Amino acid sequence: TRRARGSVGASAPGADAEPSLDGVLLGALMRWRGAEAKRRRIPAFRVMTNAALQGIAASRPRDERALLAVKGIGPALAAKYGPALLELVRSS
């Protein structure tokens, strides 16, 4: 990766640390997305992006507010899929 012009050294340890990805949850989320895409007869990426699924698996949101904090999840996706996503997080 490239540093911005004028940046000095690396950032402080842990400053950019992200929660670790939950592989079991990510698998469950991807299976859910595949089933939803098949049911709606659309490509899986139109249901939700890989990055959004990874964000959910990393942050394990417990409520809609936390789900909305995941990059790629806006009010429309939260309203449409929030209950199913939060149930997957709870059960994984």
TORTORLUM-450131 format. One line per field, with one value per residue: residue in three letters; chain; residue number from 0; x, y, z of N, C-alpha, C, O in turn. Coordinates in pm, 1 decimal. Example, Ala and Ser with C-alpha at 12.3 -4.5 7.8 and 13.67 -1.06 7.14 Angstrom:
// TORTORLUM-450131
code Ala / Ser
unit A / A
pos 0 / 1
nxx 1319.0 / 1285.0
nyy -569.0 / -225.0
nzz 780.0 / 708.0
caxx 1230.0 / 1367.0
cayy -450.0 / -106.0
cazz 780.0 / 714.0
cxx 1320.0 / 1290.0
cyy -330.0 / 3.0
czz 780.0 / 787.0
oxx 1423.6 / 1340.9
oyy -331.9 / 113.8
ozz 846.5 / 803.9
// end
This chain:
// TORTORLUM-450131
code Thr / Arg / Arg / Ala / Arg / Gly / Ser / Val / Gly / Ala / Ser / Ala / Pro / Gly / Ala / Asp / Ala / Glu / Pro / Ser / Leu / Asp / Gly / Val / Leu / Leu / Gly / Ala / Leu / Met / Arg / Trp / Arg / Gly / Ala / Glu / Ala / Lys / Arg / Arg / Arg / Ile / Pro / Ala / Phe / Arg / Val / Met / Thr / Asn / Ala / Ala / Leu / Gln / Gly / Ile / Ala / Ala / Ser / Arg / Pro / Arg / Asp / Glu / Arg / Ala / Leu / Leu / Ala / Val / Lys / Gly / Ile / Gly / Pro / Ala / Leu / Ala / Ala / Lys / Tyr / Gly / Pro / Ala / Leu / Leu / Glu / Leu / Val / Arg / Ser / Ser
unit A / A / A / A / A / A / A / A / A / A / A / A / A / A / A / A / A / A / A / A / A / A / A / A / A / A / A / A / A / A / A / A / A / A / A / A / A / A / A / A / A / A / A / A / A / A / A / A / A / A / A / A / A / A / A / A / A / A / A / A / A / A / A / A / A / A / A / A / A / A / A / A / A / A / A / A / A / A / A / A / A / A / A / A / A / A / A / A / A / A / A / A
pos 0 / 1 / 2 / 3 / 4 / 5 / 6 / 7 / 8 / 9 / 10 / 11 / 12 / 13 / 14 / 15 / 16 / 17 / 18 / 19 / 20 / 21 / 22 / 23 / 24 / 25 / 26 / 27 / 28 / 29 / 30 / 31 / 32 / 33 / 34 / 35 / 36 / 37 / 38 / 39 / 40 / 41 / 42 / 43 / 44 / 45 / 46 / 47 / 48 / 49 / 50 / 51 / 52 / 53 / 54 / 55 / 56 / 57 / 58 / 59 / 60 / 61 / 62 / 63 / 64 / 65 / 66 / 67 / 68 / 69 / 70 / 71 / 72 / 73 / 74 / 75 / 76 / 77 / 78 / 79 / 80 / 81 / 82 / 83 / 84 / 85 / 86 / 87 / 88 / 89 / 90 / 91
nxx 84.1 / 35.2 / 162.2 / 19.3 / 130.7 / 372.5 / 316.2 / 430.2 / 603.7 / 448.9 / 110.4 / -11.5 / 25.4 / -242.5 / -420.8 / -561.2 / -683.0 / -902.0 / -1194.8 / -1159.4 / -1236.4 / -1521.2 / -1525.6 / -1710.8 / -1956.1 / -1941.7 / -1956.4 / -2218.4 / -2360.6 / -2300.3 / -2419.7 / -2686.7 / -2720.1 / -2688.9 / -2913.0 / -3117.4 / -3072.2 / -3123.1 / -3392.7 / -3502.8 / -3427.2 / -3199.6 / -2861.3 / -2618.0 / -2455.6 / -2622.3 / -2792.8 / -2634.2 / -2309.3 / -1985.6 / -1806.5 / -1977.6 / -2091.5 / -1860.0 / -1800.7 / -2014.8 / -1963.4 / -1725.4 / -1786.6 / -2009.8 / -2288.0 / -2537.0 / -2778.5 / -3006.7 / -2900.0 / -2622.2 / -2587.5 / -2634.7 / -2403.2 / -2217.4 / -2009.6 / -2150.3 / -2402.0 / -2704.4 / -2999.2 / -3206.0 / -3121.2 / -3095.9 / -3359.0 / -3480.8 / -3338.7 / -3243.1 / -3362.2 / -3327.3 / -3049.7 / -2952.7 / -3055.2 / -2905.9 / -2651.9 / -2693.4 / -2741.2 / -2510.6
nyy -118.0 / 232.6 / 520.7 / 833.0 / 1134.9 / 1303.3 / 1178.9 / 1040.7 / 767.3 / 474.5 / 424.5 / 444.1 / 149.0 / -75.0 / 123.6 / 114.5 / -123.3 / -386.1 / -568.5 / -923.8 / -1146.2 / -1350.6 / -1658.1 / -1871.4 / -1742.0 / -1575.4 / -1765.0 / -1859.0 / -1623.3 / -1586.8 / -1812.2 / -1754.8 / -1520.7 / -1628.0 / -1797.9 / -1608.4 / -1453.9 / -1642.8 / -1696.2 / -1447.1 / -1428.7 / -1288.2 / -1164.5 / -1255.7 / -1045.1 / -829.5 / -853.0 / -820.0 / -688.6 / -854.6 / -721.8 / -595.4 / -819.5 / -927.1 / -721.1 / -742.4 / -997.1 / -945.1 / -746.0 / -836.2 / -733.3 / -647.0 / -521.4 / -310.0 / -54.4 / -97.3 / -258.0 / -74.8 / 69.3 / -74.1 / -70.7 / -23.1 / -103.5 / 37.4 / 233.7 / 120.8 / -145.1 / -239.1 / -224.6 / -404.3 / -650.2 / -666.1 / -799.6 / -1075.7 / -1088.3 / -1013.9 / -1223.4 / -1434.9 / -1359.3 / -1380.7 / -1656.2 / -1777.9
nzz 0.0 / -52.0 / 107.6 / 203.7 / 55.3 / 235.9 / 475.1 / 780.0 / 890.5 / 1041.8 / 1152.1 / 1491.4 / 1693.2 / 1664.8 / 1600.1 / 1360.5 / 1386.1 / 1311.5 / 1409.3 / 1443.8 / 1177.8 / 1172.4 / 1063.0 / 1053.1 / 1084.9 / 860.3 / 654.4 / 697.8 / 646.7 / 375.4 / 264.0 / 329.1 / 175.7 / -82.6 / -97.2 / -71.2 / -299.2 / -497.2 / -445.4 / -504.7 / -763.3 / -860.7 / -906.5 / -656.6 / -559.7 / -580.4 / -370.9 / -139.4 / -79.3 / -81.7 / 87.0 / 270.8 / 395.4 / 510.6 / 686.8 / 864.7 / 967.2 / 1097.2 / 1287.3 / 1423.1 / 1476.6 / 1721.4 / 1721.7 / 1532.6 / 1512.8 / 1545.4 / 1323.4 / 1118.7 / 1138.9 / 1003.3 / 724.0 / 410.1 / 472.3 / 468.3 / 552.5 / 389.5 / 327.8 / 589.0 / 676.0 / 501.4 / 525.5 / 784.0 / 1022.9 / 953.9 / 918.4 / 1173.6 / 1323.5 / 1217.3 / 1310.8 / 1586.6 / 1609.2 / 1525.6
caxx 0.0 / 110.5 / 129.4 / -9.5 / 246.8 / 394.7 / 291.0 / 554.3 / 596.6 / 324.0 / 18.6 / 9.7 / -19.8 / -382.7 / -505.5 / -648.6 / -718.2 / -1040.9 / -1227.3 / -1126.7 / -1347.5 / -1578.5 / -1541.4 / -1835.2 / -2064.6 / -1930.6 / -2012.0 / -2364.5 / -2409.3 / -2289.5 / -2525.9 / -2812.0 / -2725.0 / -2712.0 / -3053.2 / -3199.5 / -3054.3 / -3194.6 / -3535.7 / -3541.2 / -3380.0 / -3104.6 / -2724.6 / -2592.3 / -2400.1 / -2730.9 / -2851.9 / -2540.4 / -2171.5 / -1895.0 / -1750.8 / -2078.7 / -2099.6 / -1738.4 / -1816.6 / -2107.5 / -1893.8 / -1620.2 / -1837.8 / -2116.6 / -2383.3 / -2641.3 / -2904.0 / -3012.4 / -2806.6 / -2488.6 / -2589.2 / -2622.0 / -2265.6 / -2135.5 / -1993.8 / -2226.4 / -2539.6 / -2779.7 / -3134.9 / -3288.0 / -3079.6 / -3128.3 / -3503.8 / -3517.3 / -3273.3 / -3192.2 / -3402.2 / -3264.1 / -2905.9 / -2930.3 / -3080.6 / -2788.2 / -2544.3 / -2726.8 / -2738.9 / -2379.1
cayy 0.0 / 356.0 / 621.6 / 964.9 / 1221.9 / 1379.8 / 1103.2 / 999.9 / 643.7 / 399.2 / 470.7 / 382.7 / 9.7 / -95.0 / 235.8 / 73.6 / -263.7 / -422.5 / -693.7 / -1040.0 / -1198.1 / -1477.1 / -1739.2 / -1949.5 / -1647.9 / -1532.6 / -1873.5 / -1857.4 / -1504.7 / -1609.0 / -1907.7 / -1680.0 / -1432.5 / -1712.4 / -1841.8 / -1488.9 / -1419.1 / -1744.2 / -1673.5 / -1323.6 / -1441.4 / -1181.5 / -1201.9 / -1242.8 / -914.0 / -731.8 / -865.3 / -755.2 / -707.3 / -933.0 / -633.5 / -577.2 / -945.6 / -935.4 / -624.0 / -801.0 / -1108.3 / -890.3 / -664.8 / -909.8 / -637.4 / -705.2 / -450.6 / -238.1 / 59.5 / -151.2 / -304.3 / 44.2 / 117.2 / -155.5 / -8.2 / -91.4 / -129.0 / 161.2 / 214.3 / 32.7 / -284.1 / -274.3 / -247.7 / -521.3 / -773.9 / -656.4 / -906.9 / -1202.6 / -1077.2 / -1014.8 / -1360.7 / -1513.6 / -1322.7 / -1439.0 / -1801.9 / -1829.9
cazz 0.0 / -58.2 / 208.6 / 150.1 / 48.1 / 357.0 / 597.5 / 845.2 / 968.3 / 1049.9 / 1255.6 / 1622.4 / 1696.6 / 1701.1 / 1562.3 / 1251.8 / 1408.0 / 1291.2 / 1477.6 / 1361.3 / 1099.4 / 1217.5 / 942.1 / 1059.4 / 1058.0 / 721.1 / 573.7 / 714.1 / 577.2 / 231.1 / 227.7 / 334.9 / 58.9 / -199.8 / -95.6 / -95.3 / -440.4 / -576.3 / -422.9 / -575.2 / -902.4 / -890.9 / -867.2 / -512.1 / -524.0 / -572.9 / -237.6 / -47.9 / -124.8 / 2.9 / 189.8 / 375.4 / 470.0 / 591.4 / 795.7 / 962.2 / 1032.9 / 1183.3 / 1398.7 / 1490.8 / 1534.5 / 1805.8 / 1700.7 / 1404.9 / 1518.1 / 1519.1 / 1184.8 / 1035.2 / 1148.4 / 913.5 / 593.2 / 306.1 / 518.8 / 487.7 / 604.5 / 305.8 / 350.5 / 727.4 / 684.4 / 421.1 / 567.1 / 920.1 / 1114.6 / 915.4 / 945.0 / 1318.7 / 1370.3 / 1180.6 / 1404.3 / 1717.6 / 1608.4 / 1483.9
cxx 88.2 / 65.1 / 101.0 / 116.8 / 257.4 / 366.6 / 423.3 / 529.8 / 460.5 / 235.8 / 46.3 / -40.7 / -164.7 / -475.8 / -604.4 / -696.4 / -868.0 / -1068.7 / -1193.7 / -1253.1 / -1392.1 / -1610.8 / -1669.1 / -1953.8 / -2060.0 / -1986.8 / -2163.5 / -2425.6 / -2405.9 / -2393.4 / -2662.3 / -2827.4 / -2752.8 / -2856.6 / -3146.6 / -3191.9 / -3131.3 / -3345.4 / -3584.1 / -3500.7 / -3295.4 / -2964.8 / -2701.7 / -2540.6 / -2506.9 / -2804.2 / -2763.8 / -2398.8 / -2092.8 / -1841.7 / -1849.7 / -2091.3 / -1977.2 / -1744.9 / -1908.2 / -2037.2 / -1785.6 / -1677.6 / -1947.3 / -2219.0 / -2494.7 / -2776.9 / -2895.8 / -2915.4 / -2664.1 / -2479.2 / -2570.9 / -2480.3 / -2171.0 / -2130.4 / -2067.4 / -2368.5 / -2605.1 / -2918.7 / -3219.5 / -3251.6 / -3113.1 / -3277.0 / -3543.0 / -3464.8 / -3228.3 / -3233.4 / -3335.5 / -3114.9 / -2876.0 / -2957.2 / -2963.7 / -2671.6 / -2570.0 / -2706.9 / -2603.8 / -2273.5
cyy 123.8 / 448.7 / 753.1 / 1048.7 / 1303.3 / 1302.9 / 1052.3 / 873.3 / 578.5 / 457.7 / 395.0 / 239.2 / 0.9 / 15.5 / 198.2 / -69.8 / -283.5 / -548.1 / -811.1 / -1094.7 / -1332.7 / -1560.0 / -1820.1 / -1859.8 / -1602.6 / -1639.6 / -1876.6 / -1738.5 / -1524.2 / -1710.2 / -1839.8 / -1592.1 / -1512.9 / -1756.6 / -1724.7 / -1448.6 / -1516.9 / -1722.8 / -1552.1 / -1324.5 / -1322.5 / -1229.3 / -1174.3 / -1104.7 / -806.2 / -739.6 / -789.0 / -785.3 / -797.0 / -847.5 / -611.7 / -703.2 / -962.0 / -839.5 / -675.7 / -912.1 / -1058.3 / -820.5 / -732.6 / -814.6 / -707.6 / -638.5 / -370.5 / -121.3 / 13.4 / -202.0 / -186.5 / 102.4 / 38.6 / -87.5 / -91.4 / -125.0 / 5.6 / 130.4 / 118.1 / -113.9 / -328.4 / -303.9 / -377.7 / -651.2 / -776.0 / -768.8 / -1041.2 / -1200.1 / -1085.8 / -1152.3 / -1450.6 / -1485.6 / -1388.1 / -1590.7 / -1860.6 / -1808.1
czz 0.0 / 52.1 / 139.9 / 152.9 / 176.5 / 484.5 / 652.0 / 923.5 / 963.9 / 1158.0 / 1385.3 / 1620.7 / 1741.7 / 1657.7 / 1452.8 / 1268.7 / 1388.4 / 1370.6 / 1386.1 / 1296.6 / 1154.1 / 1093.0 / 939.4 / 1025.8 / 912.4 / 627.4 / 579.5 / 639.1 / 425.4 / 182.8 / 227.9 / 211.1 / -68.3 / -209.8 / -126.4 / -242.4 / -529.9 / -566.4 / -503.1 / -722.3 / -946.2 / -853.3 / -718.4 / -474.1 / -517.0 / -439.6 / -139.2 / -94.9 / -29.4 / 117.4 / 304.0 / 460.5 / 560.9 / 709.3 / 904.7 / 1040.0 / 1128.0 / 1306.2 / 1479.4 / 1556.9 / 1611.1 / 1787.0 / 1570.7 / 1402.7 / 1487.0 / 1375.0 / 1089.7 / 1038.4 / 1057.2 / 777.3 / 488.4 / 345.5 / 547.3 / 538.1 / 521.7 / 327.3 / 492.5 / 742.3 / 615.0 / 481.1 / 712.8 / 1013.1 / 1082.5 / 947.0 / 1095.2 / 1377.7 / 1336.5 / 1275.6 / 1538.8 / 1719.2 / 1567.3 / 1589.1
oxx 202.1 / -53.0 / 152.4 / 199.8 / 160.0 / 390.4 / 516.6 / 445.2 / 370.0 / 282.2 / 118.4 / -139.6 / -204.6 / -597.1 / -718.4 / -745.5 / -949.7 / -977.5 / -1199.4 / -1361.8 / -1309.0 / -1710.9 / -1729.9 / -2041.1 / -2164.3 / -2057.1 / -2229.5 / -2530.2 / -2498.1 / -2448.6 / -2744.2 / -2933.6 / -2831.8 / -2916.1 / -3244.1 / -3293.1 / -3196.3 / -3416.8 / -3692.4 / -3535.0 / -3316.2 / -2950.8 / -2759.1 / -2576.6 / -2485.5 / -2870.4 / -2812.2 / -2371.2 / -2128.4 / -1832.4 / -1810.5 / -2100.7 / -1990.1 / -1699.9 / -1882.5 / -2049.2 / -1757.4 / -1624.0 / -1975.4 / -2234.5 / -2541.1 / -2879.0 / -2790.6 / -2854.9 / -2593.3 / -2374.2 / -2498.8 / -2442.7 / -2057.0 / -2233.8 / -2049.4 / -2447.4 / -2565.5 / -2952.4 / -3297.3 / -3340.0 / -3154.2 / -3315.9 / -3628.1 / -3536.9 / -3179.7 / -3147.1 / -3292.3 / -3060.0 / -2784.7 / -2889.6 / -2925.2 / -2600.7 / -2478.7 / -2661.2 / -2585.4 / -2158.0
oyy 120.0 / 455.2 / 780.8 / 1034.8 / 1365.0 / 1355.3 / 1024.7 / 870.4 / 621.5 / 531.7 / 295.2 / 209.8 / 60.2 / 4.5 / 244.7 / -130.3 / -208.2 / -626.4 / -798.0 / -1089.6 / -1419.9 / -1535.4 / -1836.0 / -1897.5 / -1592.5 / -1607.5 / -1894.9 / -1752.0 / -1482.7 / -1695.7 / -1863.3 / -1588.9 / -1470.1 / -1753.4 / -1740.8 / -1413.5 / -1476.4 / -1730.2 / -1554.2 / -1233.1 / -1264.4 / -1324.5 / -1081.2 / -1051.9 / -702.2 / -644.0 / -703.8 / -894.6 / -812.9 / -894.0 / -609.7 / -695.3 / -1005.9 / -872.3 / -655.2 / -921.0 / -1122.8 / -833.8 / -691.6 / -815.7 / -814.4 / -691.6 / -364.4 / -93.2 / 78.6 / -190.1 / -197.8 / 177.5 / 80.0 / -51.0 / -212.8 / -170.0 / 77.6 / 14.7 / 41.1 / -198.1 / -442.5 / -397.1 / -452.0 / -750.8 / -878.7 / -828.8 / -1112.3 / -1298.5 / -1156.8 / -1193.7 / -1534.5 / -1577.9 / -1444.8 / -1646.7 / -1982.1 / -1845.9
ozz 46.5 / 86.2 / 31.5 / 242.8 / 219.5 / 593.4 / 576.5 / 1012.8 / 892.3 / 1244.8 / 1387.0 / 1553.7 / 1841.9 / 1675.4 / 1452.8 / 1173.5 / 1441.4 / 1397.1 / 1263.8 / 1354.1 / 1179.6 / 1025.7 / 833.5 / 947.7 / 847.8 / 531.6 / 477.3 / 575.7 / 355.2 / 73.7 / 138.9 / 149.0 / -152.5 / -317.5 / -199.8 / -302.9 / -626.3 / -666.4 / -561.6 / -797.2 / -1052.7 / -776.5 / -661.9 / -368.9 / -454.7 / -399.4 / -64.8 / -144.4 / 87.3 / 231.0 / 420.7 / 582.9 / 675.2 / 819.1 / 1023.3 / 1162.2 / 1229.0 / 1416.2 / 1592.0 / 1679.0 / 1570.9 / 1830.8 / 1507.0 / 1299.2 / 1410.3 / 1311.9 / 990.5 / 948.5 / 1036.2 / 721.5 / 479.1 / 262.4 / 639.0 / 563.5 / 578.1 / 343.3 / 513.9 / 812.6 / 664.0 / 487.2 / 760.3 / 1077.2 / 1173.2 / 996.7 / 1137.2 / 1471.9 / 1417.9 / 1316.0 / 1598.8 / 1818.8 / 1574.1 / 1569.5
// end
